Amino acid sequence: MKDMPETLHELAFEHAPVGLVVTESRIIRACNPAFAEMFGYARTELVDQSFAILYPLHEEFLRVRDVGV
């Protein structure tokens, strides 16, 4: 996402009081400040990272993936 939201949707995403994230193949493509704060990261640290960084163990990350399969 750009630094300055331009649309109502972007404003809603940016200022939602709950954590919101956009993913693609378990890669974080965008998140709002509330989501980053929930996990103790800056947004710049999360964007384009694997969701694996949010799990305490890599095995748990794999287990959750396998539940969906």
N, C-alpha and C positions, 0 to 999 in steps of 0.2 A: 504494500500500500504506500501511497505517497505521503509525504510529511503533512500536507494540508488537505484534509477531506474536502471534496467538492460536491458530493451528492448527499441527499438525505440518508441514503443507505450507509454511506461511509461515516457520516456523523453518528448514526445509531450504533454502528459497529464499534466505533472509536470510544463512545461514551457509555456503552452498556454497563450496568452495574455488575454484570456476571461475566465470567470468562468465556470468550468466544475465540474459536480457532478455525482456520481454513487449512485443510490438509489435502495432500495428493500422494497416494501410495505410502502413507505413514510418514510423510515429510511435512513439516510445518511450513506452510507458504505464507501465512499471515496470522497474526493474533492481536487481540486488543490488550491494552494495559492491564486490565483486570486478570486476564489469563496469565500473563507474564508474572504478575505479582503473586498469584496463587502458588507459583512454583519457585519464587525467589530469584527470577531472572529478569534481565532487561530484555525488551522485545528483540533488540538486535542480536542477542545471544541465541534466540530461539528460531528466528526465521531461517529457513532452508536447512534446519537440523532435523535429524531423525527423531521420532517420538521416543526412541530408546533412551535419550538423555533424561527423560522424566521418570524412568523406572529405576528402582534401587539396584536391580539385578537384570542383566541381559536375558537370563533365562525366563524371567517374568514377562519381559517384552515379547519374547517368542511364544510363551504360553498363551498370552492374550491374543496374539495373531492367530494361533492355531484354533482358538475357540470359534473364531469367525469362519474358519474354513470348514 
